Structure formats: C-alpha cells, structure tokens
Amino acid sequence: MKRVAAACLGVAMGAALGGCHAKPTVNPNAANPEQNIPLGSPGNPTGAQRAAAARVNVQLALGYLQQGNLPIAKEKLDRARSEDPDLPELHGAAALLDQRLGKDKEADKEFRAALQANPNDPSMLNNYAVFLCSHGKPDEGVKNFERAATNPLYPTPWAAYTNAGVCLRAAHRDAEAAGRFDRALRSNPAYSEAVFQASSLDMTLERLADARLRIDLFLLNNAATPDLLLLAWQIAEAQHDQAAQIRYAARLGREFPDSDQTRALAAARANPG
C-alpha cells in the first residue's frame, strides 16, 4: 500500500500525488488560440505577445499531457520554445514531458532550470520531489516536499508532508515516515490520505489497535473512502474481529459498490487465507 499520496505531478500523476495541482483550464482542443493574440505589427509580434503565446502553448501542452497525448504535448512545447525560450513555465512543463518519455537526465535538468528561475515555486518543488523520490533520492526529495509544505503560498501542506512520508516509507525509513504523517494530520486532521498512510504503516508494524482507532475516529466525523474501509476490514481481520469485518464490508459495498476495493474485498472473502 505504498503510493505517492495524491503525490502527484502537475499533469495528474495520481495523485498523486493528494495535493495535486489544478489542471490547466485552457481547452487543448481550441484551434491555435495563440493566433488570437494581437500583434504589434503584422508578422512582428512584440516580446510580450510572444511570451503570452508561449504561455498558451505551455498550458495546451499540459492539457495534452493530462490526456496522455505526448506527441502533441511535445509539439506545443516546441512551439512555445520557439516563441519564448526563456519562459520560466516552459522548463517545468518540459520536465514533466521528459519524465513521461523516460528521459530522466533531461527531466532533472529541466526541473532544476525551473527552480532556478523560481526557487520558491511550491508546485514545482512538489513535482521535483516526486521525481527525486521515484529515482532513489529520498533525502533530496523529502527536502523539497518540506520546502513546499512550509511555503505559505502552498495551499495543501498536508499533502506535501504525506508525500514525504510515503517517500521515506519506500526507503524503509518507517520512523521518519511516521513523523511526516503526524505532521500532515496536525496540519489537516481531515486529510484521508494521511490517515490511510499512517494507519497502513501502523498495520505493517503490527500496531493494529492504533491503526484501527485512527480510522474509526476519522470515520466518526468525515466521509469514508474505499481505501480506508478496505484497510479497516484488513485490520479487523488481523484482529480476528468478525463483527467489525462484517460492518466495514457492508459499508464498503453500500457506499462504493463499483470500486476496485469492493472487488478486492470480494476476492479476499472468496479465497480466505
């Protein structure tokens, strides 16, 4: 159950990556919106107009990345680069594209260029941290997650702390991971992903009572998630509490009948042990 919490990239890693950044609002199907930018004179746009056109193409590229259309995303970024190669946003989008293309060295270079242009951009810090953690650099990744979390302009610090915990847990540094999950929950006790990650870690460490209590307290005042209900069922199973298993299973099936978690539970009950 190790995953980046909504630890996510600006182009919908999942989420990851809780704390995912808002998707671009520009319609990627719009026909050449940059042509709507008035030119200073025919065939001779001003620098500001070229920068504006480049920003539009970067937003279009991000939209295509979200759709998984990498060739068109690359085409839009190439267009943006020809319009304004010094545009700071260009480096961040290029890093995400290179990452999706498996060009890790290029992606790292673009992430660093984006942060050199804007060292305190919390979204880019979060995105680069995800990249670093997924490439075996947890210390640097956690450092960037925490820089994002402590930036007053970052709207979801609890997501960054949770992502830091997931990164540390993947590196088998469970005590440090638990500390980050605690920070996330102090920042936002209603953040379900932090509850899930902290409780999953407790279950792995056989702290079953702590894990279950955390989930039950959360469910008293917050909406359930299929992940939490399935985890609660698994904890109850480990505790040999059949009444609780029935209760969690019933709620999962009632509230999330078509979820992957409901199907996983059905499979587990059909093949016990």
C-alpha positions in Angstrom: 0.0 0.0 0.0 2.9 2.3 -0.7 2.0 5.0 -3.1 2.6 8.7 -3.5 -0.4 10.4 -2.0 -2.0 12.3 -4.4 1.5 12.8 -4.5 1.2 13.9 -7.8 2.7 15.8 -10.7 1.2 18.8 -12.3 -0.1 16.5 -15.1 -2.0 14.1 -12.9 0.4 11.5 -11.7 -2.3 10.4 -9.5 -2.3 11.8 -7.5 -0.7 11.9 -6.8 0.0 12.8 -5.6 -3.2 14.4 -2.5 -2.2 17.8 -3.3 -2.5 17.5 -7.0 -2.3 20.9 -8.7 -5.2 22.3 -10.7 -5.4 21.1 -14.2 -4.9 23.7 -16.9 -8.1 25.4 -17.7 -7.2 26.1 -21.3 -9.1 23.8 -23.7 -6.5 21.7 -25.5 -8.9 21.3 -28.5 -9.0 25.0 -29.1 -7.7 25.8 -32.6 -4.5 27.8 -32.4 -5.6 30.2 -29.6 -2.2 31.9 -29.8 -3.4 33.4 -33.1 -5.9 35.4 -31.2 -3.2 37.4 -29.5 -3.0 40.8 -31.2 0.4 41.6 -32.9 2.3 44.8 -32.6 2.5 44.8 -36.3 1.8 42.1 -39.0 4.4 39.4 -38.7 6.3 41.2 -36.0 4.9 40.4 -32.6 6.3 42.2 -29.5 8.2 40.3 -26.9 5.3 40.4 -24.5 3.0 39.0 -27.2 5.4 36.2 -27.9 5.6 35.4 -24.2 1.8 35.3 -24.0 1.6 33.0 -27.0 4.3 30.7 -25.4 2.3 30.6 -22.1 -0.8 29.5 -24.0 1.2 26.7 -25.7 2.6 25.6 -22.4 -0.9 25.3 -21.0 -2.0 23.4 -24.1 1.0 21.1 -23.6 0.0 20.4 -20.0 -3.6 19.6 -21.1 -2.3 17.1 -23.7 0.0 15.6 -21.1 -3.0 15.0 -18.8 -4.7 13.3 -21.7 -1.7 11.2 -22.4 -1.1 12.6 -25.8 2.6 13.0 -25.6 3.3 13.8 -29.3 1.0 16.8 -29.4 2.3 17.9 -26.0 5.8 17.9 -27.4 4.6 19.8 -30.5 3.1 22.5 -28.3 6.2 22.8 -26.1 8.4 23.0 -29.2 6.2 25.9 -30.4 6.4 27.6 -27.0 10.2 27.3 -27.0 10.4 28.9 -30.4 8.2 31.8 -29.2 10.0 32.4 -25.9 12.8 30.1 -24.9 13.4 31.9 -21.7 9.8 31.5 -20.4 10.2 30.0 -16.8 7.0 27.9 -17.1 8.5 26.2 -20.1 11.1 24.4 -18.1 8.5 22.9 -15.7 6.3 21.6 -18.4 9.3 20.2 -20.3 10.5 18.4 -17.2 7.1 16.7 -16.9 7.2 15.7 -20.6 10.7 14.4 -20.4 9.8 12.4 -17.3 6.8 10.8 -19.1 9.2 10.0 -22.0 11.7 8.3 -19.7 14.3 10.9 -20.4 15.4 11.2 -16.8 18.6 13.2 -17.2 16.8 15.8 -19.3 13.9 15.9 -16.9 16.2 16.5 -13.9 17.9 19.3 -15.9 14.6 20.9 -16.7 13.3 20.7 -13.1 16.5 22.4 -11.9 16.1 25.1 -14.5 12.5 25.7 -13.5 13.5 26.0 -9.8 16.5 28.2 -10.7 14.0 30.6 -12.3 11.6 30.4 -9.4 13.2 28.7 -6.4 10.1 29.0 -4.2 7.5 27.7 -6.5 5.8 25.2 -4.2 4.1 23.2 -7.1 7.4 22.7 -8.8 9.1 21.8 -5.6 6.4 19.1 -5.1 6.8 17.9 -8.6 10.5 17.7 -8.5 10.3 15.9 -5.1 8.1 13.2 -6.6 10.6 12.8 -9.4 13.5 12.5 -6.9 11.7 10.0 -4.7 10.9 7.8 -7.6 14.5 7.8 -8.6 16.1 6.7 -5.4 16.9 10.1 -3.9 14.7 10.3 -0.8 16.7 12.8 1.2 16.6 15.4 -1.6 13.0 14.5 -2.4 11.9 15.0 1.3 13.8 18.2 1.5 11.8 19.6 -1.5 8.5 18.3 -0.2 9.1 20.1 3.1 10.2 23.3 1.3 6.8 23.2 -0.5 4.9 22.4 2.8 6.5 25.4 4.6 5.8 27.8 1.8 2.8 30.0 2.9 1.7 30.1 -0.7 1.2 26.3 -0.9 -2.5 25.6 -0.3 -2.1 21.9 0.8 1.0 21.5 3.1 -0.6 18.3 4.5 -0.3 16.7 1.1 3.4 17.5 0.8 4.1 16.1 4.3 2.2 12.9 3.4 4.1 12.6 0.2 7.3 13.0 2.2 6.2 10.2 4.5 5.4 7.9 1.5 8.9 8.7 0.1 10.6 7.7 3.4 8.5 4.6 3.8 9.5 3.4 0.4 13.1 3.9 1.6 12.3 1.7 4.6 12.7 4.6 7.0 9.4 3.9 8.9 10.1 6.0 12.0 10.8 9.1 9.9 7.8 8.3 7.7 5.5 8.2 10.7 6.7 11.6 11.8 5.8 13.1 8.4 2.3 11.5 8.6 1.8 13.0 12.0 2.8 16.4 10.7 0.3 16.0 7.9 -2.5 15.2 10.3 -1.6 18.0 12.6 -1.9 20.3 9.6 -5.2 18.8 8.5 -6.8 16.1 10.6 -9.4 15.5 7.9 -7.0 14.5 5.2 -8.0 11.0 4.4 -4.8 10.1 2.6 -2.6 10.8 5.6 -5.0 8.8 7.8 -4.7 5.9 5.3 -0.9 6.1 5.1 -0.3 6.4 8.8 -2.7 3.5 9.5 -1.3 1.3 6.8 2.2 1.9 8.3 0.8 1.0 11.8 -0.7 -2.2 10.4 2.6 -3.2 8.8 4.3 -2.6 12.2 1.6 -4.6 13.9 0.2 -1.7 15.8 -3.3 -2.8 15.0 -5.1 -1.1 17.8 -3.6 2.3 16.9 -4.3 1.9 13.2 -7.9 1.0 13.8 -8.6 3.7 16.4 -7.2 6.3 14.0 -9.5 5.2 11.2 -12.6 4.8 13.4 -12.1 8.3 14.8 -11.7 9.7 11.3 -14.9 8.0 10.2 -16.9 9.5 13.0 -16.7 13.0 11.5 -15.6 12.6 7.9 -16.7 10.9 4.7 -15.3 7.4 4.2 -13.1 6.4 1.3 -12.9 2.9 -0.2 -9.2 2.7 0.7 -9.9 3.4 4.4 -12.8 0.9 4.6 -10.8 -1.8 3.0 -7.9 -1.2 5.3 -10.2 -1.1 8.3 -11.5 -4.5 7.2 -8.0 -5.9 6.9 -7.1 -4.6 10.3 -10.2 -6.2 11.8 -9.4 -9.5 10.1 -5.9 -9.4 11.6 -7.6 -8.8 15.0 -10.0 -11.7 14.4 -12.9 -9.3 15.0 -15.6 -10.8 12.8 -18.3 -8.3 13.8 -16.1 -5.4 12.7 -15.3 -7.1 9.5 -18.9 -7.5 8.7 -19.6 -3.8 9.5 -16.7 -2.5 7.4 -17.5 -4.8 4.5 -21.2 -3.8 4.5 -20.3 -0.1 4.4 -17.8 -0.6 1.6 -20.3 -2.5 -0.5 -23.0 0.0 0.2 -21.1 3.2 -0.3 -18.7 2.1 -3.0 -20.3 -0.8 -4.8 -18.3 -0.4 -8.1 -14.9 0.3 -6.6 -11.8 -1.7 -7.1 -11.6 -2.0 -3.3 -15.0 -3.7 -3.1 -14.0 -6.1 -5.8 -10.7 -6.8 -3.9 -12.6 -7.5 -0.7 -15.0 -9.9 -2.5 -12.0 -11.7 -3.9 -10.3 -11.9 -0.4 -13.5 -13.2 1.2 -13.9 -15.8 -1.6 -10.3 -17.0 -1.0 -9.6 -16.7 2.7 -6.0 -17.2 3.8 
